[in-house]
C-alpha cells in the first residue's frame, strides 16, 4: 500500500504518503480488500463464525 501511495502522490514525503493512502480504495491485500478512509482508518469487512458443537453453524460478515 505504501508503494501505491508513493506512486499516487509521486512523492516519498511522509505527509504525501498519508494523503496517498487515503486515496486508495479496494487494495487487494493478503487478508482481502482494504480501503483507507479520510481519517486514515482501514475499512474492510470481517467474518465472525458461530460454532455449535465445535462446527461452524453460522457466519456473519461485518462491514
Residue pairs with C-beta under 8 A, 6 or more apart in sequence:
1 21
1 24
1 27
1 29
1 34
1 36
2 17
2 21
4 20
4 24
4 27
5 16
5 17
5 18
5 19
5 20
5 21
5 23
5 24
6 12
6 16
6 17
6 20
7 20
8 20
8 23
8 24
9 16
9 17
9 19
9 20
11 17
18 40
21 36
21 40
22 36
22 37
22 38
22 40
23 36
24 34
24 35
24 36
25 35
26 33
26 34
26 35
27 33
27 34
27 35
27 36
31 44
32 44
32 45
33 44
34 42
34 43
34 44
35 42
35 43
35 44
36 42
36 43
37 43
43 63
45 61
45 62
45 63
46 61
46 62
47 59
47 60
47 61
47 62
48 59
48 60
48 61
48 62
49 56
49 58
49 59
49 60
50 56
50 57
50 58
50 59
50 60
51 57
